[in-house]
Amino acid sequence: MIVKLVNFTEDAKNLLLFTKNTRLMHSGSSYRDITLWSEEKKQAELDYMLTTIKSSWEFIDYTFDIRGVSRAFTHQFVRTRTGSYAQQSMRTVNMKGFDYVTNKSFDDYPKAKKVYEETMKHIAEKYAELVDMGVHEEDARGILPTNICTNIVAKFNLRTLHEMAKSRLSPRAQGEFREVFQEMVAEVLKVHSWAEPFLIPTEWAAPSMAKSLNPNWEEEIAKDIKEKNNVQKRETDY
């Protein structure tokens, strides 16, 4: 697996602050004014932005080149509708000698791992046999495995990455997805270290994921359920 950040919004911090403050400014030099702010003032504004409306985050883009990942992963990856994607095609690319991902869980089951690897070898042989017989790649691909390696280019804005972090860094996320997303975050922080609070979640996307972040998760979930029940009861009584 290789994850590289290949493009990103230049001067992202100033642009983020500018788009957030546009509604409060009237001067034609607003952008330049923000570039002259002290780093302390900029950081204070970024800290404030973490708790406010996130629409301005959508002006900051990141493009990743992701290689050697499974199609099982990319099937999940592209379900994020606010991203843009360009993926290697199995319809036109001859996949003879393909690589594949072996999930780490197989390390605990040597016999199962052997069956897995033998099956992959058999599929590779039969795929090559079909192509050599004249079957088009777009038809022969029907027997290729879900864990075949693929390459994909993906672009997300900062808001989308923030939302993805709340589910894809969770211990409940599929292992490969979590590893890829960790690398994506690391790539972003190499160029925009200020973005760390935007990409390191303080809560998971679903209440059932709360245990890993919140030691009082059981009490808070029980409290939320009780409050919802009380609201429903009041509405029913009314």
Secondary structure by P-SEA (a helix, b strand, c coil): ccccccccccaaaaaaaaaaacccccccaaaaaaaaccaaaaaaaaaaaccccccccccbbbbbbcccccaaaaaaaaccccccccccccccccccbbbbbbcccccccaaaaaaaaaaaaaaaaaaaaaaaaccccccccccccccccbbbbbbbcaaaaaaaaaccccccccaaaaaaaaaaaaaaaacccccccccccccccccccccccccaaaaaaaaaaaaaaaaaaaaaac
